[in-house]
Amino acid sequence: MKFGYCVRNPTTRTYPEIRDSTVKVEKLGFDSIHVTDHLLGFDDSQDKKESFLEAITLIAALAIETHKVKLGK
């Protein structure tokens, strides 16, 4: 059985928080980590002007911090 982790709410979390949780998830043995695509991150309750970490850039940054886990969006 394989397990994955989805990075939630990149609008309310800083990159260091996302990085730390991603590294922790990898150490726990998860197989994959997925980030929310910027086109799907907004709903009616969010201000469309909020900062939002772009998916491909976030994956590239997390690739530097991880070693075994697969990354996707």
C-alpha positions, 0 to 999 in steps of 0.5 A, a space after each residue: 500500500 502506498 500513501 501520499 500527502 497533499 499540501 493544503 492551503 498554500 495561501 495560509 502557510 509559509 514556505 518554511 512551514 510547508 518545507 518542514 511538513 514535507 520533510 517530516 512526511 518523507 521521513 515518515 515513509 510516505 511515497 508521494 507529496 502533491 501540491 495544490 495547483 494554483 488554478 484550483 486553489 480558490 473558492 468563494 470564501 477566499 480573496 482572489 488577491 491573496 498570495 498563492 504559491 505557484 505549483 511548479 515553483 513549489 515542487 521545484 523548491 521541495 525537490 531540493 529538500 527531499 530525496 525519495 518521495 515523488 512530487 506531483 500536482 
